[in-house]
Amino acid sequence: MTRVKICGLMNHYDVTQCVNNGADMVGFVVDYPIDVPWNLTVEVAKELIKQVPAFVETCVVTGGSVEKVLALADVLHPSVIQLHHQETLTDVKEIAHQLQRRGVKTIKALRINESGLCDFEITDPILAALALCQCNLSALLVDTYSETQPGGTGITVDLSSFLKIQKASVIPVILAGGLKANNVVEIITKTKPYAVDVLTGVEECPGTKDPVKLKKFIEHVRW
């Protein structure tokens, strides 16, 4: 069964709606290096994470230096850290190794632009996936990317590229980018991802989830 991750949560009400509707993981963008609408301070994220029951995983989406990421993990104690910026392969290896010692899993976002290239030191998506699979990660997350928006673009990932990455990967692959209630069933049927990750597709406006969209999205994934 495809798992559901809801990202970009910013308030207690939306966290509760995600939990009550059966989300498997809730994501909080924290201290992200670039100004994005969903960015939380460490203090706010800590209070929201406390609200999440033990049967739902928590994910801190961030980026930056090894020291910064590990410091966030030590303060927030999430289930998972999602690296979603321009970390090097060396950084990813070190972060994943250190987080494992803390009992925290690591996801690395593989962000693909409209030309089919990764925003990573290895620009070929397949070669990047193969290299990252050697970094002790729990999963890869394939997302779209633009120069103005590092995530939450609302643009659907090229599904043929996703399938190639999925075939090459020896670890679970999560699909993000452009997912909504009205397209998620067809996309899951075609790609069978380990999990889907939605942000803007269930929002009223940046930072505020739409309860109806959220409920329908999770229901459609579970169909």
Secondary structure, DSSP 8 states (H G I E B T S, - for coil): --EEEE----SHHHHHHHHHTT-SEEEEEBS-SS--TT-B-HHHHHHHHHHS-TTSEEEEEE-S-HHHHHHHHHHH--SEEEE-S---HHHHHHHHHHHHHTT-EEEEEEEE-TTS-BSSSS-SHHHHHHHHTTS--SEEEEEE--SS-SS-------HHHHHHHHHH-SS-EEEESS--TTTHHHHHHHH--SEEEESGGGEEETTEE-HHHHHHHHHHHT-
